[in-house]
Amino acid sequence: MRAVVRSSVGVRRAGLGAAVVSALVLALAACGSDGAVDQQRSVTVVGTGQVSGAPDTLRADIGVEATAGDVTTALNETSEKVRAVTDAVVDAGVERKDVATQQVSVTPQYSSPAPGGSSQISGYMATNSIRVTIRDISTASTVLSAAATAGGDNTRISNVSFTIDDDSQLLKEAREAAFDDARGRAEQYASLADDSLGKVLTIKETTSGQEQPASPGTFERDVAASPVPIEPGEQELTFTVTVTFGLN
């Protein structure tokens, strides 16, 4: 018959292991009470909603450039031209409050240096531009043409873009569609996991498509002498929402 000998060290180790297990059980019990929110099972999904609407506003930067031998002459010429452009767009139907100065600048122009020499200032280029908001798109073609004619050959028209002035209703529809899409995805995941969908824990949203360019290029005097073709088309608003749902 073999005698069983237990050392005191083994007993101490066994007792230590039991203490560790007890501590873990207590920790889990604490998490199940005070830390329930932190340990809650959840699912995070991304929903997308997209709606379309016709743009009702066009914005454009209209500027003039002038080069002269001195700063004063260059500035005076652009000031005179930009006043003429402003009056022209107002006469074409734009409200004066929708015309805002965008940029005024003067930069020196340098001559090409001779071999062994250094470049010298040969003149100055002045730029004066305004941002015009056209709220009646049916007049946009006439407005741009009038601006180019009033400003002359140094007219520059750029950053032409369409937008929907009041898109609150479209955003509301896109938001609802995105959330419905997110809830549908979450319900599917909950079903696949043999769970039921709980309350919403977090919501994060993003939008895109609220402004779109009408043309990638820059209109100059020669293409704006006759009415500029303007086609607003339709603008798409995309709403994306990231939602975290609890699982029951």
Backbone as CSV, one residue per row, in Angstrom:
resi,resn,N_x,N_y,N_z,CA_x,CA_y,CA_z,C_x,C_y,C_z
1,MET,0.858,-1.189,0.000,0.000,0.000,0.000,0.879,1.218,0.000
2,ARG,0.674,2.167,-1.003,1.533,3.340,-1.148,0.981,4.467,-0.292
3,ALA,1.900,5.019,0.435,1.487,6.139,1.296,1.410,7.415,0.466
4,VAL,0.431,8.236,0.771,0.254,9.516,0.071,0.790,10.624,0.947
5,VAL,1.746,11.337,0.400,2.386,12.400,1.171,2.099,13.733,0.498
6,ARG,1.552,14.644,1.192,1.274,15.988,0.681,2.184,16.977,1.373
7,SER,2.899,17.692,0.578,3.809,18.680,1.163,3.038,19.933,1.517
8,SER,3.569,20.687,2.416,2.946,21.960,2.817,2.982,22.961,1.681
9,VAL,4.013,22.839,0.812,4.119,23.746,-0.336,2.964,23.511,-1.285
10,GLY,2.645,22.228,-1.548,1.537,21.900,-2.430,0.230,22.403,-1.880
11,VAL,0.063,22.282,-0.573,-1.170,22.750,0.046,-1.301,24.248,-0.113
12,ARG,-0.183,24.942,0.091,-0.215,26.393,-0.045,-0.559,26.791,-1.471
13,ARG,0.014,26.099,-2.466,-0.270,26.419,-3.863,-1.730,26.159,-4.192
14,ALA,-2.275,25.046,-3.682,-3.673,24.748,-3.937,-4.562,25.820,-3.342
15,GLY,-4.189,26.248,-2.132,-4.973,27.304,-1.496,-4.901,28.601,-2.267
16,LEU,-3.719,28.924,-2.819,-3.553,30.138,-3.621,-4.387,30.075,-4.885
17,GLY,-4.434,28.894,-5.545,-5.240,28.734,-6.756,-6.711,28.935,-6.463
18,ALA,-7.174,28.407,-5.340,-8.579,28.592,-4.968,-8.884,30.055,-4.726
19,ALA,-7.933,30.768,-4.140,-8.141,32.204,-3.876,-8.236,32.994,-5.165
20,VAL,-7.399,32.628,-6.148,-7.435,33.317,-7.437,-8.762,33.082,-8.128
21,VAL,-9.261,31.836,-8.117,-10.546,31.517,-8.729,-11.658,32.311,-8.057
22,SER,-11.592,32.390,-6.727,-12.612,33.149,-6.007,-12.580,34.616,-6.387
23,ALA,-11.371,35.163,-6.536,-11.234,36.566,-6.915,-11.811,36.826,-8.295
24,LEU,-11.596,35.887,-9.234,-12.133,36.041,-10.572,-13.656,35.994,-10.558
25,VAL,-14.218,35.093,-9.777,-15.667,35.003,-9.674,-16.251,36.288,-9.138
26,LEU,-15.602,36.870,-8.113,-16.071,38.131,-7.545,-15.961,39.258,-8.552
27,ALA,-14.878,39.281,-9.326,-14.685,40.332,-10.327,-15.766,40.262,-11.388
28,LEU,-16.094,39.049,-11.851,-17.137,38.892,-12.855,-18.495,39.291,-12.298
29,ALA,-18.713,38.983,-11.039,-19.974,39.370,-10.413,-20.091,40.879,-10.333
30,ALA,-18.963,41.539,-10.048,-18.975,43.002,-9.978,-19.262,43.603,-11.343
31,CYS,-18.675,43.031,-12.394,-18.922,43.532,-13.748,-20.380,43.336,-14.129
32,GLY,-20.980,42.268,-13.637,-22.371,42.026,-13.979,-23.321,42.988,-13.300
33,SER,-22.844,43.704,-12.274,-23.725,44.650,-11.587,-23.359,46.076,-11.915
34,ASP,-22.218,46.559,-11.393,-21.827,47.954,-11.595,-21.368,48.228,-13.013
35,GLY,-20.731,47.258,-13.716,-20.176,47.517,-15.041,-21.026,46.950,-16.154
36,ALA,-22.340,46.902,-15.974,-23.222,46.286,-16.971,-23.186,47.012,-18.294
37,VAL,-23.127,48.367,-18.245,-23.136,49.143,-19.480,-21.871,48.911,-20.282
38,ASP,-20.719,48.860,-19.554,-19.445,48.703,-20.245,-19.332,47.335,-20.918
39,GLN,-19.969,46.311,-20.289,-19.828,44.967,-20.804,-20.992,44.559,-21.717
40,GLN,-21.900,45.488,-22.011,-23.086,45.139,-22.806,-22.701,44.730,-24.212
41,ARG,-23.297,43.638,-24.668,-23.069,43.170,-26.030,-23.792,44.101,-26.988
42,SER,-23.174,44.389,-28.122,-23.753,45.350,-29.067,-23.355,45.001,-30.491
43,VAL,-24.012,45.664,-31.430,-23.676,45.518,-32.835,-23.637,46.921,-33.451
44,THR,-22.616,47.209,-34.248,-22.458,48.509,-34.897,-22.587,48.334,-36.403
45,VAL,-23.473,49.118,-37.010,-23.734,48.997,-38.450,-23.700,50.381,-39.090
46,VAL,-23.523,50.407,-40.410,-23.528,51.646,-41.186,-24.700,51.609,-42.158
47,GLY,-25.560,52.614,-42.080,-26.701,52.707,-42.983,-26.532,53.885,-43.929
48,THR,-27.062,53.754,-45.130,-26.931,54.806,-46.147,-28.300,55.163,-46.713
49,GLY,-28.553,56.466,-46.856,-29.769,56.944,-47.487,-29.411,57.958,-48.558
50,GLN,-30.037,57.874,-49.709,-29.718,58.771,-50.824,-31.002,59.317,-51.431
51,VAL,-31.044,60.648,-51.608,-32.201,61.295,-52.232,-31.690,62.270,-53.287
52,SER,-32.569,62.639,-54.205,-32.191,63.548,-55.289,-33.122,64.756,-55.298
53,GLY,-32.570,65.886,-55.713,-33.356,67.104,-55.835,-32.738,68.027,-56.866
54,ALA,-33.546,68.920,-57.413,-33.056,69.861,-58.426,-32.405,71.058,-57.745
55,PRO,-31.157,71.389,-58.087,-30.511,72.579,-57.522,-31.289,73.842,-57.875
56,ASP,-31.312,74.784,-56.946,-32.016,76.039,-57.199,-31.117,77.263,-57.055
57,THR,-29.819,77.038,-56.843,-28.884,78.142,-56.643,-27.575,77.853,-57.361
58,LEU,-26.979,78.871,-57.945,-25.663,78.743,-58.584,-24.732,79.792,-57.989
59,ARG,-23.527,79.375,-57.666,-22.516,80.298,-57.158,-21.331,80.323,-58.111
60,ALA,-20.751,81.512,-58.288,-19.601,81.647,-59.187,-18.683,82.747,-58.681
61,ASP,-17.383,82.530,-58.838,-16.397,83.573,-58.544,-16.080,84.288,-59.853
62,ILE,-16.304,85.594,-59.875,-16.053,86.396,-61.071,-15.005,87.435,-60.734
63,GLY,-13.917,87.444,-61.477,-12.831,88.382,-61.186,-12.274,89.021,-62.439
64,VAL,-11.505,90.065,-62.224,-10.800,90.724,-63.331,-9.335,90.886,-62.954
65,GLU,-8.488,90.844,-63.957,-7.051,91.024,-63.763,-6.582,92.206,-64.606
66,ALA,-5.574,92.885,-64.119,-4.983,93.994,-64.875,-3.504,94.068,-64.562
67,THR,-2.707,94.343,-65.579,-1.264,94.484,-65.409,-0.856,95.894,-65.824
68,ALA,-0.053,96.529,-64.995,0.405,97.890,-65.270,1.805,98.072,-64.718
69,GLY,2.431,99.190,-65.078,3.795,99.449,-64.640,3.901,99.830,-63.180
70,ASP,2.786,100.254,-62.567,2.810,100.608,-61.157,1.566,100.049,-60.470
71,VAL,1.649,99.969,-59.148,0.578,99.361,-58.370,-0.725,100.131,-58.499
72,THR,-0.650,101.446,-58.417,-1.859,102.273,-58.430,-2.669,102.092,-59.705
73,THR,-1.985,102.103,-60.833,-2.693,101.952,-62.108,-3.341,100.580,-62.216
74,ALA,-2.628,99.545,-61.801,-3.172,98.193,-61.867,-4.404,98.055,-60.973
75,LEU,-4.317,98.584,-59.751,-5.450,98.501,-58.827,-6.645,99.305,-59.328
76,ASN,-6.371,100.503,-59.820,-7.464,101.344,-60.308,-8.219,100.686,-61.460
77,GLU,-7.469,100.027,-62.337,-8.127,99.378,-63.474,-9.027,98.232,-63.028
78,THR,-8.524,97.406,-62.089,-9.360,96.301,-61.612,-10.563,96.813,-60.818
79,SER,-10.371,97.874,-60.063,-11.490,98.443,-59.291,-12.591,98.935,-60.222
80,GLU,-12.184,99.607,-61.289,-13.157,100.110,-62.261,-13.902,98.956,-62.932
81,LYS,-13.145,97.923,-63.303,-13.757,96.792,-63.996,-14.690,95.996,-63.082
82,VAL,-14.283,95.793,-61.829,-15.107,94.986,-60.940,-16.387,95.733,-60.572
83,ARG,-16.335,97.066,-60.520,-17.570,97.832,-60.312,-18.511,97.650,-61.498
84,ALA,-17.940,97.642,-62.696,-18.761,97.429,-63.888,-19.376,96.031,-63.891
85,VAL,-18.600,95.029,-63.474,-19.101,93.656,-63.410,-20.221,93.550,-62.378
86,THR,-20.014,94.171,-61.227,-21.029,94.135,-60.168,-22.330,94.759,-60.644
87,ASP,-22.236,95.925,-61.272,-23.441,96.586,-61.789,-24.128,95.734,-62.851
88,ALA,-23.328,95.047,-63.658,-23.893,94.229,-64.734,-24.669,93.043,-64.187
89,VAL,-24.124,92.359,-63.174,-24.826,91.195,-62.640,-26.075,91.613,-61.861
90,VAL,-26.006,92.777,-61.216,-27.187,93.286,-60.513,-28.285,93.637,-61.525
91,ASP,-27.888,94.278,-62.619,-28.860,94.607,-63.670,-29.456,93.344,-64.294
92,ALA,-28.681,92.261,-64.260,-29.154,90.998,-64.856,-30.050,90.206,-63.902
93,GLY,-30.267,90.726,-62.689,-31.214,90.068,-61.783,-30.661,89.607,-60.457
94,VAL,-29.350,89.722,-60.218,-28.762,89.305,-58.945,-28.948,90.417,-57.913
95,GLU,-29.387,90.062,-56.718,-29.511,91.071,-55.669,-28.122,91.481,-55.192
96,ARG,-27.986,92.783,-54.877,-26.661,93.284,-54.498,-26.128,92.607,-53.236
97,LYS,-27.024,92.185,-52.359,-26.570,91.508,-51.138,-25.975,90.124,-51.438
98,ASP,-26.222,89.632,-52.645,-25.671,88.341,-53.040,-24.368,88.473,-53.822
99,VAL,-23.770,89.665,-53.760,-22.468,89.911,-54.379,-21.494,90.273,-53.259
100,ALA,-20.440,89.486,-53.103,-19.478,89.714,-52.019,-18.051,89.662,-52.554
101,THR,-17.223,90.588,-52.081,-15.814,90.583,-52.477,-15.143,89.299,-52.009
102,GLN,-14.443,88.654,-52.923,-13.813,87.380,-52.617,-12.313,87.527,-52.407
103,GLN,-11.655,88.337,-53.265,-10.198,88.479,-53.159,-9.749,89.767,-53.829
104,VAL,-8.789,90.458,-53.187,-8.103,91.606,-53.787,-6.610,91.382,-53.563
105,SER,-5.839,91.393,-54.638,-4.404,91.142,-54.486,-3.601,91.894,-55.543
106,VAL,-2.344,92.170,-55.215,-1.392,92.779,-56.146,-0.083,92.015,-56.028
107,THR,0.438,91.543,-57.160,1.703,90.803,-57.151,2.642,91.366,-58.201
108,PRO,3.925,91.463,-57.901,4.891,91.979,-58.885,5.148,90.974,-59.990
109,GLN,5.417,91.490,-61.180,5.786,90.666,-62.323,7.266,90.904,-62.627
110,TYR,8.008,89.845,-62.925,9.451,89.962,-63.116,9.826,89.670,-64.565
111,SER,10.805,90.397,-65.036,11.324,90.166,-66.380,12.318,89.013,-66.348
112,SER,12.532,88.403,-67.490,13.506,87.317,-67.569,14.907,87.903,-67.454
113,PRO,15.716,87.386,-66.549,17.058,87.955,-66.366,17.976,87.648,-67.546
114,ALA,18.831,88.591,-67.832,19.858,88.366,-68.857,20.925,87.437,-68.286
115,PRO,21.677,86.770,-69.161,22.737,85.869,-68.672,23.663,86.599,-67.701
116,GLY,23.832,86.035,-66.525,24.686,86.636,-65.516,24.017,87.744,-64.720
117,GLY,22.791,88.119,-65.083,22.098,89.190,-64.381,21.001,88.658,-63.478
118,SER,20.245,89.566,-62.898,19.143,89.190,-62.017,17.836,89.743,-62.580
119,SER,16.730,89.095,-62.249,15.439,89.548,-62.753,15.028,90.844,-62.065
120,GLN,14.299,91.672,-62.795,13.840,92.956,-62.280,12.316,93.010,-62.354
121,ILE,11.704,93.803,-61.480,10.257,93.986,-61.526,9.905,94.751,-62.791
122,SER,9.026,94.136,-63.582,8.633,94.763,-64.841,7.230,95.361,-64.779
123,GLY,6.498,95.051,-63.742,5.146,95.579,-63.603,4.434,94.899,-62.452
124,TYR,3.144,95.165,-62.362,2.345,94.602,-61.277,1.025,94.074,-61.833
125,MET,0.608,92.923,-61.291,-0.686,92.353,-61.664,-1.638,92.478,-60.481
126,ALA,-2.763,93.124,-60.721,-3.791,93.259,-59.687,-4.958,92.340,-60.026
127,THR,-5.545,91.748,-58.997,-6.705,90.872,-59.157,-7.782,91.299,-58.177
128,ASN,-8.991,91.381,-58.667,-10.131,91.709,-57.812,-11.280,90.789,-58.215
129,SER,-11.777,89.989,-57.275,-12.833,89.038,-57.617,-13.991,89.127,-56.629
130,ILE,-15.164,88.760,-57.103,-16.368,88.751,-56.289,-17.026,87.376,-56.390
131,ARG,-17.740,87.007,-55.348,-18.528,85.775,-55.402,-19.986,86.167,-55.596
132,VAL,-20.590,85.613,-56.622,-21.966,85.938,-56.975,-22.845,84.729,-56.719
133,THR,-23.928,84.944,-55.987,-24.908,83.894,-55.727,-26.157,84.174,-56.564
134,ILE,-26.443,83.286,-57.487,-27.583,83.440,-58.394,-28.701,82.520,-57.909
135,ARG,-29.766,83.098,-57.380,-30.841,82.306,-56.775,-31.920,81.921,-57.781
136,ASP,-31.901,82.521,-58.923,-32.811,82.147,-60.010,-31.954,81.567,-61.133
137,ILE,-31.877,80.236,-61.186,-30.981,79.583,-62.138,-31.352,79.903,-63.580
138,SER,-32.598,80.223,-63.820,-33.009,80.533,-65.196,-32.299,81.775,-65.725
139,THR,-31.750,82.610,-64.832,-31.033,83.820,-65.258,-29.525,83.629,-65.258
140,ALA,-29.044,82.439,-64.852,-27.601,82.231,-64.684,-26.826,82.466,-65.973
141,SER,-27.326,81.964,-67.088,-26.645,82.130,-68.365,-26.482,83.606,-68.711
142,THR,-27.547,84.374,-68.521,-27.504,85.805,-68.821,-26.568,86.531,-67.878
143,VAL,-26.565,86.150,-66.610,-25.708,86.816,-65.615,-24.236,86.616,-65.946
144,LEU,-23.849,85.385,-66.249,-22.442,85.111,-66.553,-22.001,85.826,-67.828
145,SER,-22.866,85.858,-68.816,-22.545,86.551,-70.058,-22.393,88.045,-69.827
146,ALA,-23.308,88.625,-69.027,-23.235,90.056,-68.731,-21.963,90.398,-67.970
147,ALA,-21.558,89.526,-67.056,-20.339,89.772,-66.286,-19.112,89.761,-67.190
148,ALA,-19.040,88.788,-68.103,-17.891,88.700,-69.000,-17.824,89.893,-69.940
149,THR,-18.973,90.332,-70.408,-18.997,91.477,-71.310,-18.562,92.753,-70.596
150,ALA,-19.039,92.940,-69.356,-18.699,94.147,-68.593,-17.233,94.162,-68.189
151,GLY,-16.668,92.999,-67.896,-15.280,92.951,-67.438,-14.272,92.985,-68.559
152,GLY,-14.694,92.651,-69.769,-13.756,92.675,-70.886,-12.902,91.432,-70.963
153,ASP,-11.797,91.537,-71.709,-10.954,90.372,-71.994,-10.251,89.797,-70.771
154,ASN,-10.122,90.585,-69.713,-9.431,90.087,-68.526,-10.386,89.479,-67.506
155,THR,-11.617,89.235,-67.909,-12.594,88.618,-67.001,-12.248,87.153,-66.762
156,ARG,-12.408,86.732,-65.533,-12.195,85.326,-65.169,-13.406,84.850,-64.383
157,ILE,-14.010,83.758,-64.817,-15.144,83.162,-64.109,-14.756,81.742,-63.717
158,SER,-14.797,81.463,-62.411,-14.345,80.152,-61.938,-15.191,79.694,-60.749
159,ASN,-14.915,78.463,-60.320,-15.596,77.880,-59.152,-17.116,77.944,-59.283
160,VAL,-17.614,77.651,-60.464,-19.055,77.639,-60.676,-19.619,76.338,-60.102
161,SER,-20.612,76.449,-59.223,-21.172,75.246,-58.603,-22.658,75.422,-58.333
162,PHE,-23.368,74.306,-58.385,-24.797,74.281,-58.074,-24.994,73.832,-56.636
163,THR,-26.073,74.307,-56.029,-26.423,73.857,-54.691,-27.921,74.004,-54.495
164,ILE,-28.423,73.341,-53.480,-29.823,73.476,-53.096,-29.865,74.411,-51.900
165,ASP,-30.500,75.537,-52.061,-30.463,76.559,-51.023,-31.067,76.066,-49.715
166,ASP,-32.214,75.433,-49.772,-32.845,74.883,-48.583,-33.023,73.382,-48.784
167,ASP,-32.075,72.631,-48.240,-32.101,71.175,-48.430,-32.553,70.447,-47.169
168,SER,-33.202,71.164,-46.255,-33.585,70.565,-44.976,-34.534,69.373,-45.160
169,GLN,-35.495,69.488,-46.070,-36.439,68.390,-46.280,-35.746,67.184,-46.911
170,LEU,-34.847,67.451,-47.871,-34.111,66.344,-48.492,-33.218,65.635,-47.475
171,LEU,-32.576,66.413,-46.610,-31.730,65.810,-45.586,-32.555,64.985,-44.606
172,LYS,-33.738,65.465,-44.287,-34.613,64.709,-43.395,-34.969,63.358,-44.008
173,GLU,-35.312,63.373,-45.298,-35.652,62.126,-45.983,-34.443,61.190,-46.060
174,ALA,-33.264,61.754,-46.356,-32.049,60.933,-46.442,-31.683,60.358,-45.080
175,ARG,-31.869,61.153,-44.031,-31.569,60.698,-42.672,-32.470,59.527,-42.280
176,GLU,-33.763,59.643,-42.591,-34.697,58.560,-42.259,-34.352,57.287,-43.034
177,ALA,-34.008,57.460,-44.311,-33.652,56.292,-45.117,-32.387,55.619,-44.592
178,ALA,-31.401,56.424,-44.175,-30.150,55.869,-43.659,-30.376,55.112,-42.351
179,PHE,-31.208,55.685,-41.477,-31.453,55.012,-40.192,-32.240,53.719,-40.399
180,ASP,-33.220,53.738,-41.288,-33.978,52.518,-41.583,-33.055,51.439,-42.131
181,ASP,-32.110,51.860,-42.973,-31.149,50.908,-43.536,-30.279,50.321,-42.430
182,ALA,-29.833,51.183,-41.509,-28.992,50.715,-40.402,-29.761,49.757,-39.495
183,ARG,-31.019,50.088,-39.172,-31.813,49.214,-38.303,-32.048,47.850,-38.979
184,GLY,-32.320,47.866,-40.273,-32.522,46.608,-40.981,-31.297,45.717,-40.928
185,ARG,-30.115,46.309,-41.110,-28.876,45.526,-41.044,-28.665,44.969,-39.631
186,ALA,-28.909,45.830,-38.624,-28.703,45.403,-37.240,-29.661,44.276,-36.856
187,GLU,-30.918,44.365,-37.286,-31.886,43.318,-36.984,-31.467,41.990,-37.609
188,GLN,-30.891,42.052,-38.801,-30.435,40.824,-39.447,-29.291,40.187,-38.660
189,TYR,-28.318,41.012,-38.230,-27.206,40.477,-37.447,-27.690,39.907,-36.113
190,ALA,-28.635,40.605,-35.475,-29.155,40.117,-34.200,-29.830,38.765,-34.382
191,SER,-30.587,38.623,-35.478,-31.249,37.352,-35.749,-30.235,36.233,-36.003
192,LEU,-29.191,36.557,-36.751,-28.170,35.551,-37.028,-27.456,35.098,-35.752
193,ALA,-27.385,35.993,-34.770,-26.721,35.669,-33.507,-27.696,35.147,-32.458
194,ASP,-28.956,34.879,-32.872,-29.989,34.396,-31.946,-30.216,35.379,-30.810
195,ASP,-30.168,36.666,-31.138,-30.424,37.713,-30.161,-31.577,38.575,-30.656
196,SER,-32.004,39.471,-29.792,-32.987,40.476,-30.200,-32.337,41.846,-30.092
197,LEU,-32.811,42.780,-30.918,-32.208,44.113,-30.970,-32.669,44.951,-29.789
198,GLY,-31.711,45.611,-29.151,-32.008,46.454,-28.008,-32.050,47.926,-28.365
199,LYS,-31.775,48.761,-27.382,-31.822,50.206,-27.577,-30.614,50.713,-28.371
200,VAL,-30.788,51.905,-28.963,-29.676,52.558,-29.659,-28.706,53.106,-28.621
201,LEU,-27.414,52.826,-28.794,-26.396,53.298,-27.861,-25.672,54.537,-28.376
202,THR,-25.313,54.553,-29.666,-24.617,55.705,-30.247,-25.076,55.911,-31.686
203,ILE,-25.006,57.176,-32.142,-25.317,57.527,-33.525,-24.281,58.532,-34.014
204,LYS,-23.734,58.279,-35.202,-22.786,59.204,-35.817,-23.164,59.353,-37.280
205,GLU,-23.275,60.607,-37.767,-23.753,60.824,-39.120,-22.777,61.642,-39.961
206,THR,-22.865,61.446,-41.289,-22.109,62.249,-42.255,-22.972,62.467,-43.483
207,THR,-22.740,63.588,-44.192,-23.474,63.871,-45.424,-22.490,64.209,-46.531
208,SER,-22.951,64.070,-47.767,-22.132,64.441,-48.922,-23.046,64.807,-50.073
209,GLY,-22.460,65.545,-51.050,-23.211,65.890,-52.249,-24.030,67.146,-52.141
210,GLN,-23.750,68.006,-51.112,-24.554,69.211,-50.935,-24.156,70.336,-51.881
211,GLU,-23.039,70.177,-52.553,-22.658,71.167,-53.559,-21.882,70.452,-54.650
212,GLN,-22.163,70.777,-55.895,-21.486,70.099,-56.992,-21.030,71.124,-58.028
213,PRO,-19.833,70.921,-58.594,-19.337,71.876,-59.581,-20.138,71.834,-60.866
214,ALA,-20.343,73.005,-61.448,-21.049,73.066,-62.726,-20.095,72.857,-63.882
215,SER,-18.824,73.168,-63.675,-17.826,73.010,-64.722,-16.457,72.924,-64.085
216,PRO,-15.595,72.024,-64.556,-14.264,71.913,-63.973,-13.315,73.004,-64.425
217,GLY,-13.670,73.744,-65.463,-12.753,74.725,-66.028,-13.033,76.147,-65.613
218,THR,-12.440,77.074,-66.338,-12.592,78.504,-66.072,-13.132,79.174,-67.323
219,PHE,-14.221,79.924,-67.183,-14.775,80.660,-68.309,-13.947,81.920,-68.550
220,GLU,-13.635,82.203,-69.783,-12.972,83.443,-70.123,-13.826,84.217,-71.113
221,ARG,-13.372,85.402,-71.435,-14.176,86.350,-72.210,-14.649,85.762,-73.543
222,ASP,-13.785,85.018,-74.233,-14.138,84.570,-75.565,-15.265,83.544,-75.569
223,VAL,-15.420,82.743,-74.488,-16.504,81.773,-74.455,-17.738,82.334,-73.774
224,ALA,-17.645,83.522,-73.189,-18.780,84.088,-72.470,-19.420,85.238,-73.222
225,ALA,-18.989,85.515,-74.458,-19.565,86.617,-75.223,-21.032,86.343,-75.528
226,SER,-21.388,85.089,-75.754,-22.782,84.708,-75.943,-23.246,83.997,-74.669
227,PRO,-24.566,83.818,-74.480,-25.046,83.172,-73.258,-24.364,81.834,-72.997
228,VAL,-23.963,81.630,-71.743,-23.266,80.407,-71.356,-24.283,79.304,-71.072
229,PRO,-24.197,78.154,-71.734,-25.152,77.065,-71.461,-25.035,76.593,-70.012
230,ILE,-26.148,76.555,-69.311,-26.179,76.125,-67.922,-27.248,75.055,-67.763
231,GLU,-26.846,73.868,-67.295,-27.783,72.774,-67.066,-27.614,72.281,-65.626
232,PRO,-28.551,72.598,-64.738,-28.398,72.209,-63.335,-28.538,70.722,-63.076
233,GLY,-29.348,70.019,-63.905,-29.543,68.591,-63.689,-30.157,68.321,-62.320
234,GLU,-29.765,67.199,-61.701,-30.224,66.857,-60.361,-29.030,66.662,-59.449
235,GLN,-29.245,66.990,-58.189,-28.181,66.855,-57.200,-28.551,65.752,-56.226
236,GLU,-27.611,64.855,-55.961,-27.859,63.760,-55.038,-27.279,64.086,-53.672
237,LEU,-28.060,63.845,-52.645,-27.605,64.004,-51.271,-27.492,62.616,-50.655
238,THR,-26.331,62.297,-50.151,-26.103,60.992,-49.524,-25.870,61.180,-48.036
239,PHE,-26.634,60.452,-47.252,-26.543,60.544,-45.797,-26.098,59.194,-45.264
240,THR,-25.015,59.183,-44.505,-24.498,57.949,-43.927,-24.546,58.046,-42.412
241,VAL,-25.083,57.019,-41.774,-25.190,57.023,-40.319,-24.609,55.727,-39.766
242,THR,-23.789,55.874,-38.729,-23.217,54.730,-38.026,-23.935,54.603,-36.690
243,VAL,-24.592,53.459,-36.474,-25.421,53.268,-35.287,-24.964,52.030,-34.526
244,THR,-24.877,52.183,-33.222,-24.578,51.041,-32.368,-25.837,50.679,-31.567
245,PHE,-26.303,49.433,-31.714,-27.476,48.936,-31.002,-27.021,47.946,-29.922
246,GLY,-27.719,47.963,-28.817,-27.493,46.924,-27.806,-28.169,45.633,-28.231
247,LEU,-27.670,44.527,-27.737,-28.255,43.217,-28.024,-28.834,42.634,-26.741
248,ASN,-30.017,42.086,-26.859,-30.664,41.470,-25.693,-30.607,39.940,-25.810
